[in-house]
Amino acid sequence: MTHILYGAPASLFSGKARAYLDWKQIDYQELPPSPEVMQDVIIPAVGYPVVPVVQKDDGTVIQDTTSIIDHFEAEAGSPSVYPDTPVQKLVALLFELYGDEWLVIPAMHYRWNYNEEWIYGEFGKSNLPGGSREEQVKRGREIGQRFKGFVPMLGVNPATIPAIEKSYETLLADLDAHFAVHDYLFGTRPSIGDYGLIGPLYAHLYRDPESGNLMKRLAPHVAIWVERMMEAAAPLSGEFLEDDAIPDTLLPVLQRMMSEQMPHLQAVANLYTDWAQANPDTEIPRAIGMAPYRIEGVDGERFASPFSLWMLQRPLDFYRALDGAGKTAADTFLEAVGGSAFRNFPPFPPIHFNNGKMRQA
């Protein structure tokens, strides 16, 4: 019996999970999350309807792509998608945080402001595979309203949209320069950082037609990288760059992350710290209000996500555990990308996450 990935082609995080499972050569089959599956499998295990979810051959259910990847990394062994040198591993973890938790902004903007009618049909195909075109679009529209309604909470509005597009197009140019030279972020093997990027850059920004055309026109090497990631033509192969090297082509991307995402995460951490002190022994919600963010000099607000802090914990914990030459190398690199806010990030109550539920650790 094989493992089951409950996912959908249009799902951002399903693409991340699928790309990893294929490269790792995990024996699985992908099935759509039918209403029966949601009711009988996913909601009892996780508490709410969500994809992707992996149901292992022993019945164990794993939700969240980071948890899925870490589970199979431990179970399936090498080669690993985690570099074993300090700076590359730190940067890979930062890229996963950036892709998972920040690039959702352009991903959702381009989907719902350029591809809305198309995506309704895609949702309907996944949910009603045997239905007529009219039935699929009707069902897709019903499903899609929940996602569309979330777009303003991400900080996407008429005031911020020009800045979001400018930031994203600059990111595409920077990544295009990198992938013109390198197959993946750190050489010829995909890393956890590549898997962080692939979710938004594939399912929304490559696969949706209007944003896909934009990527192929402005950043053809990024489009080729997306195809390479999703095809997994050379599974379980490749090497990370020698001597813990980070290509100079990645520096502008990390500088953008540090200037855009890190100040917002600091604001979220402040809100979460106050919330945690007032709500001990309480399950942590997915949002604890709104927090400011700035992109290309434009100020906005977006929801404050404790889950983003859980993702931030991963590179922070790794960085804080470094010592000796590894710590020195990491500090030198962070200085080069304007990473003082990360290096000096104030402490916040640790978060424990498991299958959709967050609690104070």
Secondary structure, 3 states (H helix, E strand, C coil): CCEEEECCCCCHHHHHHHHHHHHCCCCEEEECCCHHHHHHHHHHHHCCCCCCEEECCCCCEEECHHHHHHHHHHHHCCCCCCCCCHHHHHHHHHHHHHHHHCCHHHHHHHHHHHCHHHHHHHHHHHHCCCCCHHHHHHHHHHHHHHHHHHHHHHCCCCCCHHHHHHHHHHHHHHHHHHHCCCCECCECCCCHHHHHHHHHHHHHCCCCHHHHHHHHHHCHHHHHHHHHHHHCCCCCCCCECHHHCCCHHHHHHHHHHHHHHHHHHHHHHHHHHHHHHHCCCCCECCCCCEEEEEECCEEEEEECCHHHHHHHHHHHHHHHHCCHHHHHHHHHHHHHCCCHHHHCCCCCCCEEEECCEEEEC
